[in-house]
Amino acid sequence: MNIFLLDYDIERCAEYHCDQHVVKMIRENVQMLCTVLNKMGLKTPYKSTHKNHPCILWIADSFDNFLWLKDLTLLLNDEYLYRFDKQTNHHSIEILHSISKYRYAHHGLTPFPQTMPLEYKVPGNAVAAYRQFYIAKKQSFARWTLRDKPDWFVNLESETP
């Protein structure tokens, strides 16, 4: 469970997700959103998971965080349709739409959690941290169908052992 903040521009963030994460993170993001709502006593189609995970706590901190992750999920769905020539949305998008009626307190977009081993964390810069983490831990399977590898991925590849 994670939220891969690969760029502060949310559209680029979605484009920078590798193929496997484009597919996987749509469902995982909707599960996290449902978990937050379930914790608030609301009824959602997905069961709760990892209720005290830092990403869940971040989403719960502010409805603005919820909306940001919802928007990222919709953009990942756009990537899913584009990269894999799909004609229908990922099955979790219907669930995302069904939970979009719920609201809770807005407190602005709060600092993104860095949910990774300490060696990759960068104080005050979640994008740099997640890019380092992606290079170190996702390189073995990271592919981008119909997209070039992100420049930061290509540039850092030569620096990894």
Buried (B, 14 or more C-beta within 10 A) or exposed (E): BBBBBBBEEBEEBBBBBBBEBBBEBBBBBBBBBBBBBBBEEEEBEBEBBEEEBBBBBBBBBBBBBBBBBBBBBBBBBBBBBBBEEEEEBBEBBEBBEEBEEBEEEEEEEEEBBBBBEEEBBBEEBBBBBBBBBBBBEBEEEBEBEEBEBBEBBEEBEEEEE
